[in-house]
Amino acid sequence: MSLFQYAISSDQSMAEEKTLMKMAEAFEELANIIRQSKDDGEEAKVELALFSRACSLVSPLFRCLGIAFKFAELDYVAKVNDLTEASKSILTLPVMMDGDIEANCVRRAGSHTKNLLRVKRGIDMVKVLFEHITCTEGNSLKDPASKAYAQVLAPYHGWAIRKAVGAGMYALPTKAQLLNKLNEDETSARMHMQSYIASAAPVIAYIDKLFISRELGIDW
């Protein structure tokens, strides 16, 4: 291995170290903000920078899942990058959405609001994946991953993408290989996955409510 290849490998290992813990902690922070606002009877003003940072921490997981989720990874990362860039000039998620509504560009390709909807589905797919992993015996990820994809992303993908994802499912790492890539053991992984499941749920519900309360719908 060359020095350059070693540097890349080291960077990837560092990026993937404690990925699950970082994801769980970041989404717990978002969930706490949302819960507090709900207790106060207000619409949560979640900071776009905080949200996009939390979402960026999910990206290494998609990479660890391999070719089956390569399209989802590329699409997700691009959308998160857009939200991160937008956070430099837009303070909160509601302000961002209201700006797109005012500009009449909500459904336009590349709009921040449309990208938010796509990112939300990525967060949701990981949540459903973790739900199936934590309640499924054995070392294969094919069944949990197939169910998560079918439930969350497949309804919005064309035939060609669905077929490519289906073929890629046979190249998924085993559960043991995934945990090794993420530098986790069975116990720590389960704990962090369950924490993410619990904290991602109110974040997903919050985003859905932002869309529904503005009569934008969420199935597009």
Backbone bond lengths (Angstrom), bond angles and torsions (degrees), N, CA, C in turn:
res aa  C-N    CA-C-N  psi(-1)  N-CA   C-N-CA  omega(-1)  CA-C   N-CA-C  phi
1 M - - - 1.470 - - 1.530 109.34 -
2 S 1.327 116.32 130.72 1.459 119.90 179.03 1.519 110.25 -73.55
3 L 1.332 116.20 165.35 1.462 121.46 178.44 1.522 110.45 -60.56
4 F 1.353 116.15 -39.09 1.465 120.95 179.90 1.530 110.47 -64.04
5 Q 1.354 116.27 -46.14 1.462 120.24 179.34 1.524 110.83 -63.54
6 Y 1.331 115.86 -38.18 1.465 120.16 179.16 1.525 110.67 -63.71
7 A 1.333 116.30 -40.15 1.467 120.79 179.79 1.523 110.93 -63.36
8 I 1.357 115.66 -42.58 1.462 119.83 178.84 1.525 109.95 -63.62
9 S 1.346 115.53 -45.50 1.457 120.52 -179.69 1.519 110.97 -60.79
10 S 1.335 116.77 -41.38 1.465 121.47 -179.93 1.513 110.61 -65.57
11 D 1.337 116.75 -41.96 1.463 121.15 179.41 1.519 110.84 -62.03
12 Q 1.357 116.24 -42.17 1.459 120.39 179.96 1.520 110.45 -65.51
13 S 1.356 116.66 -40.60 1.458 119.89 179.55 1.514 110.91 -63.71
14 M 1.343 116.08 -40.58 1.454 120.30 179.32 1.517 110.53 -66.24
15 A 1.354 116.25 -38.12 1.460 120.51 -179.15 1.517 110.85 -66.48
16 E 1.347 116.52 -34.20 1.448 120.76 -176.06 1.527 112.73 -88.23
17 E 1.350 116.14 -12.26 1.453 119.52 180.00 1.525 110.04 -65.71
18 K 1.298 116.07 125.94 1.462 122.79 178.37 1.529 112.84 61.52
19 T 1.325 116.86 28.31 1.464 121.32 178.82 1.523 111.10 -55.91
20 L 1.334 117.15 -47.52 1.463 120.60 -176.75 1.523 111.79 -63.85
21 M 1.318 116.99 -41.08 1.455 120.93 179.81 1.531 110.97 -64.52
22 K 1.332 116.27 -43.60 1.464 120.78 -179.88 1.523 111.14 -64.47
23 M 1.343 116.24 -41.19 1.461 120.27 176.77 1.522 110.75 -59.88
24 A 1.327 115.73 -49.41 1.468 121.14 -176.84 1.521 111.13 -60.86
25 E 1.322 116.74 -44.03 1.461 120.96 -178.31 1.525 111.53 -66.60
26 A 1.322 116.78 -41.99 1.465 120.92 -177.99 1.526 111.35 -65.84
27 F 1.334 116.98 -41.17 1.464 119.43 -179.65 1.520 111.69 -76.16
28 E 1.315 117.16 -27.14 1.467 119.44 174.50 1.530 109.64 -66.14
29 E 1.319 116.75 -37.68 1.469 120.38 177.20 1.530 110.58 -62.48
30 L 1.337 116.36 -44.66 1.466 120.00 177.70 1.532 110.84 -63.35
31 A 1.325 116.77 -44.08 1.461 121.35 -178.46 1.528 111.08 -61.28
32 N 1.319 116.84 -38.64 1.465 120.71 179.68 1.529 111.20 -64.67
33 I 1.331 116.68 -39.78 1.468 121.12 177.72 1.524 110.03 -62.67
34 I 1.318 115.80 -43.81 1.473 121.33 -179.13 1.520 110.79 -66.18
35 R 1.329 116.95 -43.04 1.468 120.50 179.72 1.526 110.83 -63.97
36 Q 1.329 116.87 -41.52 1.458 120.89 -179.85 1.524 111.40 -61.80
37 S 1.322 116.74 -44.36 1.465 121.12 179.24 1.525 110.68 -64.36
38 K 1.330 115.81 -38.17 1.470 120.31 179.01 1.516 110.27 -63.51
39 D 1.335 116.11 -40.61 1.464 120.57 178.24 1.527 111.02 -63.58
40 D 1.340 115.46 -31.90 1.462 120.59 -179.67 1.530 112.30 -85.80
41 G 1.341 116.01 -3.60 1.457 120.33 179.24 1.511 113.91 73.99
42 E 1.332 117.35 26.75 1.462 121.71 -178.23 1.526 110.66 -120.43
43 E 1.340 116.24 159.15 1.460 120.51 171.49 1.520 108.10 -74.68
44 A 1.324 116.89 125.70 1.463 120.70 -177.68 1.522 110.80 -62.53
45 K 1.303 115.60 132.11 1.460 120.92 177.49 1.535 108.04 -100.62
46 V 1.313 115.19 71.79 1.461 121.04 -178.19 1.527 109.82 -68.86
47 E 1.312 116.33 127.25 1.461 120.73 -179.59 1.524 110.02 -67.04
48 L 1.316 115.71 133.57 1.460 121.37 -179.13 1.529 111.16 -63.26
49 A 1.330 116.63 -37.58 1.471 120.18 179.87 1.524 110.93 -64.55
50 L 1.322 116.72 -41.81 1.461 121.45 179.93 1.523 110.46 -66.75
51 F 1.324 115.91 -41.49 1.461 120.89 179.74 1.527 111.05 -65.81
52 S 1.322 117.56 -47.86 1.466 120.28 -177.18 1.528 110.96 -66.10
53 R 1.324 117.23 -32.78 1.466 119.73 177.11 1.525 110.14 -65.94
54 A 1.329 116.77 -44.57 1.466 120.33 178.99 1.528 110.10 -60.45
55 C 1.325 116.48 -42.89 1.471 120.74 -179.37 1.522 111.75 -65.31
56 S 1.326 116.66 -34.75 1.470 120.07 -179.45 1.530 111.49 -65.39
57 L 1.321 116.61 -24.69 1.464 120.66 -179.43 1.522 112.16 -74.01
58 V 1.347 116.86 -12.94 1.468 121.38 178.14 1.525 111.00 -83.45
59 S 1.319 117.11 -22.91 1.470 121.91 -174.60 1.533 114.29 -53.66
60 P 1.357 119.23 -44.27 1.467 118.34 -179.70 1.520 113.48 -59.46
61 L 1.332 117.12 -29.52 1.467 119.52 179.20 1.517 110.77 -64.83
62 F 1.341 117.27 -44.16 1.464 120.22 177.79 1.528 110.25 -58.23
63 R 1.330 116.61 -40.99 1.460 120.08 -179.65 1.529 110.81 -63.42
64 C 1.331 116.50 -38.79 1.461 120.64 -179.00 1.526 112.70 -67.60
65 L 1.336 117.22 -22.39 1.464 120.98 -179.20 1.529 112.00 -78.56
66 G 1.332 117.17 -13.62 1.454 120.61 172.98 1.519 115.40 84.15
67 I 1.332 115.07 -156.51 1.466 122.35 -168.55 1.530 113.11 -64.26
68 A 1.317 118.10 -28.17 1.471 120.58 -178.12 1.523 111.57 -58.72
69 F 1.314 115.67 -33.63 1.456 119.72 -177.06 1.528 112.39 -114.80
70 K 1.351 115.90 23.49 1.460 119.48 -179.15 1.527 111.38 -63.23
71 F 1.337 116.44 -43.09 1.459 119.06 179.00 1.524 110.12 -62.88
72 A 1.341 116.00 -44.61 1.466 120.40 179.78 1.525 110.38 -61.82
73 E 1.335 116.32 -39.59 1.464 120.41 179.55 1.527 110.84 -62.54
74 L 1.335 116.63 -50.27 1.468 120.61 -177.70 1.521 111.17 -62.17
75 D 1.334 116.37 -43.65 1.456 121.01 -179.94 1.521 110.64 -65.60
76 Y 1.315 116.50 -45.15 1.461 121.94 -178.50 1.524 111.03 -62.91
77 V 1.321 116.66 -48.37 1.470 120.67 -178.37 1.529 111.05 -61.29
78 A 1.328 117.04 -42.00 1.469 120.88 179.76 1.526 110.89 -61.84
79 K 1.350 116.56 -42.57 1.464 120.89 -179.22 1.525 111.46 -68.50
80 V 1.327 116.57 -40.43 1.465 120.34 178.52 1.531 110.10 -65.06
81 N 1.329 116.52 -40.08 1.467 120.42 178.30 1.524 111.16 -60.99
82 D 1.352 116.12 -38.29 1.467 119.95 177.57 1.526 110.54 -62.99
83 L 1.324 117.19 -44.34 1.465 120.87 179.78 1.530 111.13 -66.23
84 T 1.325 116.25 -36.79 1.464 120.31 177.38 1.531 110.80 -62.95
85 E 1.323 115.85 -43.48 1.467 120.62 178.45 1.527 109.90 -65.05
86 A 1.328 116.65 -40.97 1.470 120.80 179.98 1.527 111.64 -64.23
87 S 1.331 116.36 -30.55 1.468 120.33 -177.44 1.530 112.95 -65.88
88 K 1.323 115.77 -13.74 1.475 119.33 178.35 1.523 111.69 -71.14
89 S 1.324 116.14 -21.34 1.468 119.73 -178.53 1.531 113.57 -127.83
90 I 1.338 117.71 -8.17 1.466 122.00 -179.36 1.526 108.50 -121.73
91 L 1.331 116.48 128.90 1.459 119.77 -171.74 1.525 114.04 -78.86
92 T 1.340 117.87 -49.02 1.466 120.28 -172.59 1.526 112.74 -127.97
93 L 1.327 116.08 164.31 1.470 121.63 177.06 1.536 111.64 -61.99
94 P 1.342 119.97 -46.41 1.468 119.08 178.86 1.530 112.71 -60.28
95 V 1.307 117.48 -40.63 1.467 121.06 179.15 1.530 110.27 -63.46
96 M 1.328 116.50 -40.67 1.458 121.31 178.60 1.526 111.14 -61.24
97 M 1.317 116.57 -47.53 1.456 120.92 -178.89 1.523 111.65 -65.96
98 D 1.327 116.50 -43.10 1.466 120.08 -179.81 1.526 111.11 -64.19
99 G 1.333 116.02 -31.88 1.462 120.01 176.94 1.519 111.46 -66.56
100 D 1.336 116.19 -41.03 1.467 120.16 178.01 1.526 111.30 -67.63
101 I 1.324 116.06 -37.47 1.470 120.11 177.68 1.527 109.86 -62.75
102 E 1.319 115.91 -45.24 1.467 120.77 179.95 1.526 111.23 -62.91
103 A 1.334 115.47 -35.78 1.470 120.16 -179.52 1.522 112.14 -84.15
104 N 1.331 116.01 -1.89 1.472 122.36 179.76 1.528 112.26 55.70
105 C 1.340 115.33 45.03 1.469 119.25 -177.41 1.524 112.62 -129.71
106 V 1.333 117.14 17.32 1.467 121.26 -174.35 1.526 112.38 -53.62
107 R 1.332 117.17 -47.52 1.472 120.41 -175.40 1.522 113.39 -93.09
108 R 1.291 115.98 5.36 1.460 119.68 179.42 1.527 109.49 -72.08
109 A 1.321 116.88 140.86 1.470 120.78 178.67 1.521 110.02 -56.25
110 G 1.315 115.63 129.09 1.462 120.49 178.18 1.512 114.97 88.44
111 S 1.331 118.06 -1.33 1.465 118.97 178.06 1.533 109.25 -66.47
112 H 1.323 115.88 150.51 1.470 119.75 -179.27 1.527 110.75 -61.10
113 T 1.331 116.60 -39.41 1.460 120.41 -177.84 1.525 111.15 -66.86
114 K 1.325 116.72 -41.75 1.464 120.19 177.11 1.530 110.06 -64.01
115 N 1.317 117.02 -40.30 1.461 120.84 178.40 1.529 111.10 -65.61
116 L 1.331 116.75 -35.75 1.463 120.86 177.01 1.524 110.63 -61.13
117 L 1.320 116.78 -41.95 1.460 121.09 179.39 1.523 110.80 -62.17
118 R 1.331 116.80 -40.84 1.472 121.18 178.78 1.533 110.95 -66.84
119 V 1.321 116.43 -41.10 1.464 120.79 179.13 1.526 110.20 -64.28
120 K 1.323 115.64 -40.41 1.467 119.87 178.62 1.521 111.26 -58.13
121 R 1.330 116.64 -39.07 1.466 120.26 178.98 1.527 110.88 -66.69
122 G 1.324 117.18 -35.14 1.460 120.25 176.29 1.513 111.49 -64.07
123 I 1.328 116.30 -42.97 1.465 121.64 177.17 1.524 109.86 -61.76
124 D 1.320 115.37 -42.66 1.461 121.37 -178.37 1.521 111.24 -66.93
125 M 1.334 117.20 -40.60 1.458 119.74 -179.42 1.531 110.83 -62.72
126 V 1.330 116.22 -40.88 1.461 120.01 178.35 1.525 110.45 -65.12
127 K 1.317 116.89 -40.04 1.468 120.74 177.10 1.533 110.99 -59.45
128 V 1.327 116.53 -47.95 1.467 120.58 -179.80 1.528 110.53 -66.24
129 L 1.323 117.18 -38.45 1.466 121.53 176.55 1.525 110.31 -58.42
130 F 1.326 116.40 -47.49 1.466 120.58 179.89 1.527 111.18 -63.61
131 E 1.333 116.26 -37.85 1.468 119.73 178.13 1.522 110.27 -59.48
132 H 1.328 116.82 -43.96 1.469 120.43 -179.12 1.529 111.50 -72.61
133 I 1.335 117.28 -37.30 1.470 119.82 179.26 1.521 110.91 -63.08
134 T 1.328 116.31 -43.90 1.469 119.84 -175.19 1.529 113.63 -73.74
135 C 1.329 117.32 -12.81 1.474 118.48 178.74 1.523 112.25 -117.65
136 T 1.341 116.68 12.65 1.462 121.07 -179.67 1.522 110.40 -114.42
137 E 1.312 116.38 129.52 1.459 120.93 177.18 1.531 109.70 -80.02
138 G 1.325 115.75 162.97 1.454 120.24 175.95 1.515 113.18 94.42
139 N 1.339 114.35 178.77 1.454 120.96 -172.22 1.533 113.37 -105.75
140 S 1.338 116.87 -4.46 1.465 119.62 -177.18 1.529 111.56 -87.46
141 L 1.327 115.31 141.15 1.461 121.18 176.20 1.525 111.88 -100.84
142 K 1.330 116.76 -2.90 1.469 119.92 -173.78 1.528 111.86 -60.57
143 D 1.309 117.09 -46.98 1.463 119.47 -178.18 1.531 112.09 -66.83
144 P 1.350 119.34 -49.34 1.469 119.62 177.61 1.526 112.76 -59.64
145 A 1.330 116.79 -43.06 1.467 120.33 -178.07 1.521 111.61 -68.83
146 S 1.323 116.46 -40.83 1.470 120.54 179.43 1.524 111.16 -63.04
147 K 1.327 116.47 -43.24 1.462 120.92 179.95 1.526 111.29 -66.36
148 A 1.338 116.75 -41.83 1.467 120.32 -179.91 1.522 110.94 -64.65
149 Y 1.324 116.39 -43.57 1.467 120.17 179.15 1.526 110.54 -64.22
150 A 1.330 116.66 -45.92 1.466 121.08 -178.29 1.524 111.65 -61.81
151 Q 1.309 116.28 -36.45 1.464 121.08 -176.45 1.526 112.77 -76.37
152 V 1.324 116.85 -39.58 1.467 119.48 -169.63 1.528 114.65 -105.93
153 L 1.319 117.91 -46.53 1.466 120.01 -171.42 1.524 114.65 -102.59
154 A 1.325 117.54 -35.92 1.472 120.53 -175.08 1.526 114.24 -53.47
155 P 1.352 119.30 -38.81 1.474 118.78 -178.88 1.534 113.99 -60.79
156 Y 1.332 117.05 -17.61 1.461 120.51 -177.21 1.533 112.57 -108.38
157 H 1.335 116.60 4.32 1.460 121.08 -179.43 1.528 110.91 -108.66
158 G 1.312 116.08 147.68 1.453 121.65 176.33 1.517 111.68 -74.90
159 W 1.328 115.24 172.68 1.460 121.42 -176.03 1.525 112.26 -58.26
160 A 1.326 117.66 -42.66 1.468 121.07 -175.90 1.526 111.47 -63.02
161 I 1.331 116.24 -42.97 1.466 119.72 -179.96 1.522 110.49 -68.20
162 R 1.333 116.51 -42.49 1.473 119.79 179.53 1.527 110.56 -60.98
163 K 1.335 116.48 -40.50 1.459 120.18 179.30 1.525 111.09 -65.98
164 A 1.333 117.10 -41.62 1.466 120.93 179.71 1.529 111.18 -64.58
165 V 1.326 115.83 -41.07 1.464 119.90 178.21 1.530 109.85 -64.98
166 G 1.327 116.66 -42.94 1.463 120.41 178.83 1.519 112.08 -58.78
167 A 1.326 116.16 -42.20 1.467 120.10 178.57 1.522 110.98 -66.78
168 G 1.323 116.02 -37.75 1.460 120.53 -179.01 1.515 113.86 -69.12
169 M 1.333 116.98 -19.68 1.464 120.31 -179.75 1.532 112.01 -59.83
170 Y 1.344 115.81 -26.52 1.461 119.22 -179.66 1.529 112.03 -76.08
171 A 1.332 116.42 -10.18 1.461 120.27 179.30 1.531 112.38 -105.67
172 L 1.334 115.43 7.98 1.473 118.80 178.60 1.527 110.70 -61.04
173 P 1.324 117.31 148.51 1.468 118.77 172.73 1.524 108.92 -69.18
174 T 1.306 116.66 161.18 1.461 119.61 171.75 1.523 108.20 -74.32
175 K 1.307 116.61 168.24 1.467 119.77 177.97 1.537 110.19 -59.48
176 A 1.332 115.73 -41.87 1.469 120.28 -179.93 1.527 110.97 -63.00
177 Q 1.334 116.57 -41.43 1.467 120.50 178.94 1.528 111.03 -65.75
178 L 1.336 116.73 -39.82 1.463 120.40 178.78 1.526 110.44 -63.31
179 L 1.321 116.74 -46.42 1.462 120.24 -179.78 1.524 111.03 -63.39
180 N 1.335 116.29 -34.94 1.462 119.93 177.67 1.534 110.50 -65.56
181 K 1.343 116.32 -42.77 1.469 120.51 177.63 1.523 111.59 -62.06
182 L 1.328 115.34 -33.54 1.468 120.66 -177.46 1.526 112.34 -90.91
183 N 1.332 116.23 2.84 1.465 121.42 -179.59 1.529 112.41 56.44
184 E 1.329 115.36 46.59 1.466 121.29 -179.96 1.527 109.79 -129.45
185 D 1.340 115.18 155.08 1.457 118.73 168.92 1.529 107.57 -103.76
186 E 1.312 117.08 176.17 1.466 121.55 -175.13 1.534 111.99 -57.64
187 T 1.321 116.31 -42.82 1.472 120.76 -176.30 1.513 112.24 -68.39
188 S 1.335 116.55 -49.12 1.461 119.87 -178.34 1.526 111.25 -67.06
189 A 1.340 116.54 -37.65 1.462 120.21 179.77 1.522 110.68 -63.57
190 R 1.321 116.72 -44.76 1.466 120.59 179.86 1.527 110.38 -61.00
191 M 1.318 116.55 -42.88 1.463 120.83 -179.43 1.533 111.36 -61.27
192 H 1.339 116.43 -46.62 1.462 120.47 -178.30 1.530 111.37 -70.48
193 M 1.335 116.65 -37.66 1.468 120.08 177.86 1.527 110.73 -62.99
194 Q 1.327 116.83 -43.90 1.464 120.75 179.95 1.518 111.07 -65.77
195 S 1.326 116.44 -35.87 1.470 120.84 176.67 1.524 110.55 -65.32
196 Y 1.337 116.24 -43.14 1.470 120.05 178.13 1.526 110.69 -63.66
197 I 1.324 117.63 -43.99 1.465 121.97 179.11 1.527 109.95 -55.03
198 A 1.342 115.64 -47.34 1.469 121.00 -177.04 1.518 112.66 -66.96
199 S 1.329 117.24 -36.28 1.463 120.09 -176.81 1.522 113.03 -88.46
200 A 1.328 117.59 -28.44 1.467 119.82 179.33 1.523 111.11 -71.35
201 A 1.336 117.27 -31.54 1.472 121.27 -177.45 1.534 112.48 -56.11
202 P 1.346 120.11 -51.53 1.462 119.24 178.86 1.524 113.41 -68.18
203 V 1.333 117.53 -27.02 1.466 120.42 177.38 1.525 109.67 -68.67
204 I 1.325 116.64 -44.25 1.470 121.64 177.80 1.520 110.41 -62.89
205 A 1.339 116.49 -44.26 1.470 120.97 179.56 1.518 110.66 -62.94
206 Y 1.327 116.93 -38.30 1.468 122.22 178.65 1.527 111.08 -62.67
207 I 1.333 116.70 -45.80 1.467 120.22 -179.81 1.523 110.28 -65.17
208 D 1.339 116.56 -43.28 1.467 119.68 176.85 1.529 110.73 -57.06
209 K 1.336 116.40 -42.04 1.463 120.80 -179.02 1.527 111.18 -65.44
210 L 1.328 117.24 -36.47 1.472 120.59 176.96 1.527 110.19 -59.26
211 F 1.317 116.23 -43.43 1.464 120.75 -179.64 1.532 111.39 -69.95
212 I 1.323 115.56 -47.31 1.466 120.17 -175.71 1.529 111.45 -66.73
213 S 1.337 117.09 -41.46 1.469 120.52 -178.77 1.518 111.56 -65.30
214 R 1.326 116.62 -21.90 1.480 120.94 178.46 1.531 111.19 -99.79
215 E 1.333 115.01 9.73 1.467 123.00 178.11 1.535 112.35 56.79
216 L 1.334 114.80 40.13 1.473 120.61 179.13 1.517 112.12 -96.81
217 G 1.341 116.63 -21.22 1.454 119.62 -176.12 1.526 110.82 74.61
218 I 1.332 116.56 164.52 1.467 119.92 -179.48 1.528 112.89 -127.13
219 D 1.322 117.79 1.22 1.477 120.88 -177.38 1.535 111.05 -107.50
220 W 1.318 115.10 62.56 1.465 119.84 177.21 1.521 109.55 -149.65
